[in-house]
């Protein structure tokens, strides 16, 4: 194992990779609760979706580990699962079996693009400023989600957004968790993120849950009735997709196109940001084994659709494990094993409050935002598109739309400044796809 994953070459060790894998899993384990809840709105069995989520995540992590040796974990993606449930199924009236079929064919098409190297060309055609802007934007997006989960920011009709109530115990827990992670990091304590998360979960046993009623008070963290439970119910979704739905319902091809766009730029943007953070890029600032990583991403989507879940993709929360020192695919293997174990520990996982993961998301987001120092500020086009992309990803609440506006502005500025011939043909192709995406939206 040590030789296969090249621990020496990547200057890591077994202990570090184990801690990194557990840290990544802790940061993204919420998907085991959220995904069944969202897809349950589409009429799918929540217990079956939970099993499909865990198994699809495990398969995706193993594929990424053995095909690319990158510390990037996969699971059904947030955003695409909401699109699956609320837009495709509830909004357009497509049965969930048909939606799974669209997800399946999305994965097949991406697998072809990845194997042929087209997706690699797409990554390499992204200008450096935009690459850095994407990384920072994803970081700010993660931080915003963490700040919202911790109650540190909330909506305001007067100022759009404002700070939370600092007298609220939950807000204080979130702030204390963030301070704890930063302090442990300064002290160079390994596993600072997971230590803080466990401490907050334990603290929640003594903090009253504001959602509880006066007659039946509950603590923020409630002890589960049991630690283990046998998984069941996968048969409700396994291989239940309507295999040829896109070909018998041609009007659904528009949905397939949107899924392709969402999957392409969410996964490419995530892989670019995480790879840069993990210092996996080569001397030419390119990602080695990009085709393998992208093929693993596509295969995970295919497997996830057959199991019964929405698009499976690379997770930005992998940054938590990367910050803990993860540098090889063994980190992803650990995450995959944790997902399989989670099939039997669901009651325990469900007991962990959201506040326990919020400070970790804020911390990781801040670290990813540090990438802005790599922007070539001497070039106006590079810096303005990088900054615009970094800002709009969290404000639009969409990685895809943030990348789109940055790409279109970059092309516009290059063309109007007489440098159109310097652009890669793939850059123009991506711009045209984004324009088509907005027209069809």
SVG drawing of the C-alpha trace seen along z (x, -y; Angstrom):
<svg xmlns="http://www.w3.org/2000/svg" viewBox="-46 -49 56 54">
<polyline fill="none" stroke="black" stroke-width="0.4" points="0.0,0.0 2.8,-2.4 4.4,-1.8 1.2,-1.9 0.1,-5.3 3.7,-6.6 3.8,-8.0 7.5,-8.8 7.1,-10.8 4.3,-12.8 6.0,-13.3 3.2,-11.8 2.7,-8.8 0.0,-6.3 -1.1,-8.3 -1.5,-11.5 -3.5,-9.9 -5.8,-8.2 -6.4,-11.5 -7.0,-13.3 -9.5,-10.6 -11.4,-10.7 -11.4,-14.5 -12.8,-14.6 -15.5,-12.1 -16.5,-14.1 -16.8,-17.3 -19.0,-15.6 -20.9,-13.0 -23.9,-15.4 -24.8,-14.2 -26.0,-10.9 -28.7,-12.9 -29.4,-15.7 -29.5,-13.6 -32.3,-11.2 -34.3,-14.2 -34.0,-16.0 -34.7,-13.0 -37.5,-11.9 -39.3,-15.0 -39.2,-13.4 -41.0,-10.3 -37.9,-8.1 -37.6,-5.9 -35.3,-7.9 -33.8,-4.7 -32.9,-3.4 -31.5,-6.7 -29.3,-6.7 -27.9,-3.3 -27.4,-4.4 -25.7,-7.6 -23.2,-5.8 -22.4,-3.0 -22.1,-5.5 -19.8,-7.7 -17.6,-4.7 -17.4,-3.5 -16.5,-7.0 -13.8,-7.4 -12.2,-4.0 -12.3,-4.9 -10.6,-8.2 -8.0,-6.6 -7.0,-3.7 -7.4,-5.5 -5.7,-8.8 -4.1,-8.5 -5.6,-11.9 -7.0,-12.7 -10.4,-13.8 -13.5,-12.2 -16.8,-11.9 -20.5,-11.7 -23.8,-12.7 -23.4,-16.5 -25.3,-19.2 -27.1,-21.5 -27.6,-18.8 -29.7,-16.7 -31.9,-19.8 -32.1,-20.3 -33.0,-16.6 -35.8,-16.7 -37.3,-20.1 -36.8,-21.0 -36.7,-17.8 -39.2,-15.7 -41.5,-18.1 -41.2,-21.1 -41.2,-19.3 -43.1,-16.2 -40.5,-13.7 -40.7,-10.5 -37.7,-9.9 -36.9,-6.7 -36.6,-9.0 -34.5,-11.5 -32.1,-8.7 -31.9,-7.7 -30.9,-11.2 -28.2,-11.1 -27.0,-7.8 -26.6,-9.0 -25.0,-12.2 -22.3,-10.0 -21.9,-7.9 -21.3,-11.0 -18.8,-12.4 -17.0,-9.1 -16.5,-9.3 -15.4,-12.9 -12.9,-12.0 -11.5,-9.0 -11.0,-11.0 -9.2,-13.7 -11.7,-16.5 -12.3,-17.2 -8.6,-17.5 -8.4,-20.0 -11.2,-22.0 -9.3,-22.2 -6.1,-23.3 -8.0,-25.9 -9.1,-27.7 -6.8,-30.8 -4.7,-30.9 -6.6,-33.9 -9.9,-32.1 -8.4,-28.9 -7.4,-30.8 -10.7,-32.7 -12.6,-29.4 -10.6,-28.0 -11.2,-31.1 -14.8,-31.4 -15.5,-27.8 -13.7,-28.6 -15.8,-31.6 -18.9,-29.5 -17.9,-26.9 -17.3,-29.6 -20.7,-31.2 -22.4,-27.9 -20.5,-27.4 -21.3,-30.9 -25.0,-30.4 -25.0,-27.0 -23.3,-28.5 -25.8,-31.4 -23.0,-33.9 -24.8,-35.4 -28.5,-35.7 -30.8,-37.3 -31.8,-40.9 -34.5,-42.8 -32.6,-46.1 -29.0,-45.1 -29.5,-41.8 -27.3,-40.0 -26.2,-40.7 -24.6,-39.2 -26.3,-36.7 -27.3,-37.0 -24.1,-36.8 -26.1,-36.0 -27.3,-32.8 -25.5,-29.8 -25.4,-28.1 -23.7,-31.1 -21.2,-31.2 -20.5,-27.5 -19.8,-28.1 -17.5,-31.0 -15.8,-29.0 -15.3,-26.1 -13.7,-28.3 -11.4,-29.9 -10.5,-26.4 -9.6,-25.1 -7.5,-28.2 -5.7,-28.0 -4.9,-24.3 -3.7,-24.9 -1.3,-27.7 -0.1,-25.2 0.4,-22.6 -1.9,-20.1 -2.7,-17.3 -6.4,-16.8 -7.4,-20.2 -10.7,-20.2 -11.9,-16.8 -10.9,-17.6 -13.0,-20.7 -16.0,-18.9 -16.0,-16.2 -15.7,-18.8 -18.7,-20.7 -20.8,-17.6 -20.0,-16.8 -20.7,-20.4 -24.1,-20.1 -25.2,-17.6 -25.4,-20.5 -26.9,-23.2 -30.7,-23.4 -31.9,-23.0 -33.9,-26.2 -36.2,-24.2 -37.5,-22.2 -40.8,-23.0 -41.2,-24.1 -43.0,-21.0 -40.4,-18.7 -36.9,-20.3 -34.1,-18.7 -30.4,-19.2 -28.6,-20.3 -26.9,-16.9 -29.2,-14.0 -27.9,-10.5 -29.1,-8.0 -31.2,-5.0 -28.6,-2.7 -25.2,-3.0 -25.7,-0.4 -28.5,0.5 -28.6,3.0 -28.9,1.2 -31.9,2.1 -34.2,0.9 -31.8,0.5 -34.0,2.7 -36.5,-0.2 -34.1,-2.2 -31.4,0.2 -31.6,0.5 -35.0,-1.1 -34.1,-3.8 -36.0,-4.0 -33.0,-3.1 -34.0,-4.7 -36.1,-7.6 -34.1,-10.4 -34.6,-8.5 -38.3,-7.9 -39.0,-11.4 -36.9,-13.8 -38.1,-16.9 -36.0,-15.7 -32.8,-16.2 -32.8,-19.8 -32.6,-18.5 -29.7,-16.2 -27.9,-19.2 -28.3,-21.2 -27.1,-18.2 -24.0,-18.0 -23.3,-21.7 -23.8,-21.5 -21.7,-18.4 -18.9,-19.6 -18.2,-22.9 -18.9,-21.9 -16.5,-18.9 -13.9,-20.7 -14.0,-23.7 -13.8,-21.6 -10.9,-19.5 -9.0,-22.6 -9.4,-24.2 -8.6,-21.1 -5.6,-20.1 -4.1,-23.6 -4.6,-23.5 -3.0,-20.1 -0.1,-21.2 -0.8,-18.5 -0.2,-20.6 3.0,-20.1 5.7,-22.6 3.5,-23.7 0.6,-24.4 -1.3,-21.5 -2.9,-18.5 -1.2,-15.2 -3.6,-12.2 -6.5,-14.6 -8.1,-12.1 -8.1,-9.4 -9.5,-11.7 -12.3,-12.9 -13.1,-9.3 -13.4,-8.3 -15.8,-11.2 -17.9,-10.1 -17.9,-6.4 -19.1,-7.3 -22.1,-9.1 -23.0,-6.1 -22.7,-3.8 -24.7,-6.2 -27.5,-6.4 -27.8,-2.6 -27.9,-2.5 -30.5,-5.2 -29.1,-8.7 -28.4,-11.9 -25.1,-12.9 -22.0,-11.7 -19.2,-14.2 -15.9,-15.4 -16.5,-17.1 -15.2,-20.5 -15.1,-19.2 -12.1,-17.2 -10.2,-20.4 -10.7,-19.5 -8.6,-16.4 -6.1,-18.1 -5.5,-20.7 -5.1,-17.8 -2.2,-16.6 -3.8,-14.2 -1.8,-14.0 -2.6,-10.5 -5.5,-8.3 -5.2,-6.5 -7.1,-9.5 -9.9,-8.7 -9.8,-5.0 -10.2,-5.9 -13.2,-8.1 -14.8,-5.3 -14.3,-2.8 -15.9,-5.3 -19.0,-5.6 -19.3,-1.8 -19.1,-1.7 -21.6,-4.5 -24.2,-2.1 -24.2,-0.4 -23.7,-3.6 -26.4,-5.8 -28.1,-6.5 -24.8,-7.8 -24.1,-10.0 -27.6,-11.4 -27.1,-12.5 -24.2,-14.9 -25.6,-18.5 -24.9,-20.7 -23.1,-23.2 -20.3,-20.6 -19.3,-20.9 -20.0,-24.6 -16.6,-25.9 -14.8,-23.4 -16.4,-24.7 -15.6,-28.3 -12.0,-27.4 -11.5,-25.4 -13.2,-28.2 -10.8,-30.8 -7.8,-28.6 -8.9,-28.1 -9.4,-31.9 -5.7,-32.3 -5.2,-31.2 -6.0,-34.7 -2.3,-35.5 -1.5,-33.5 -3.5,-35.8 -1.3,-37.5 -2.3,-41.0 -0.1,-42.7 -2.5,-41.6 -5.9,-43.5 -7.9,-40.9 -6.6,-38.1 -7.1,-39.9 -10.6,-41.3 -12.0,-38.0 -10.4,-36.2 -11.9,-38.6 -15.3,-38.6 -15.5,-34.8 -14.4,-34.6 -17.2,-37.0 -20.0,-35.8 -19.7,-32.1 -20.9,-32.6 -23.2,-35.5 -24.9,-33.7 -24.9,-30.6 -23.8,-28.6 -20.3,-27.4 -21.5,-27.1 -23.0,-30.6 -19.9,-32.1 -17.6,-30.4 -19.8,-31.3 -19.7,-35.1 -16.0,-35.0 -15.4,-33.0 -17.6,-35.3 -16.0,-38.5 -12.5,-37.0 -13.4,-36.2 -15.0,-39.6 -12.0,-41.5 -9.5,-39.5 -11.5,-40.0 -12.1,-43.7 -8.4,-44.3 -7.3,-42.7 -6.0,-39.5 -8.6,-37.1 -6.1,-34.9 -4.3,-34.2 -7.3,-32.3 -7.5,-28.5 -10.2,-27.2 -11.7,-25.3 -12.1,-28.6 -14.4,-29.8 -16.3,-26.5 -16.9,-26.8 -18.0,-30.4 -20.5,-29.3 -21.8,-26.6 -22.4,-29.1 -24.3,-31.4 -26.4,-28.5 -27.0,-27.5 -28.3,-31.0 -30.5,-31.0 -32.1,-27.6 -32.4,-28.3"/>
</svg>
